[in-house]
Amino acid sequence: MEDISINELKDKKESFIKEIRWDVTPKLFMGQGTSSGRNQDGAPRNIDGYMLYVDAGDEKPALVIMKNRFTISRTVGIIKDAPEELLLDSVKCGEAESVAGMYPLSPKLEAWLKKEFGIP
């Protein structure tokens, strides 16, 4: 897994930013059903693309990029220059929204990312 800067991600706009799944959260990701295509209520059937989430497993929270495909998902990097106060804001969402130390993006963190990526 590599550390990636926001500027490096901006350079990959076509291949990365367009594939970010803003609708897929850790809770929805972990709620996926079996490979038969069944899923639990509210979870999208297709999660292909990149999920961004905040990992609170270490001393400091980190903004993580996970690449999802139907049969396999893997962590591909950490956005190293995300503002720490926005990461901490995401961790404050509460246990109801977190799964296994994975937290969804807070509205403030999502807005910051979209601004950085030039997404309206």
Secondary structure as GFF3:
##gff-version 3
##sequence-region A 1 120
A	DSSP	beta_strand	2	4	.	.	.	ID=ss1
A	DSSP	alpha_helix	6	11	.	.	.	ID=ss2
A	DSSP	three_ten_helix	17	19	.	.	.	ID=ss3
A	DSSP	alpha_helix	26	30	.	.	.	ID=ss4
A	DSSP	beta_strand	49	55	.	.	.	ID=ss5
A	DSSP	beta_strand	62	68	.	.	.	ID=ss6
A	DSSP	beta_strand	73	79	.	.	.	ID=ss7
A	DSSP	alpha_helix	84	91	.	.	.	ID=ss8
A	DSSP	beta_strand	102	103	.	.	.	ID=ss9
A	DSSP	alpha_helix	107	117	.	.	.	ID=ss10
###
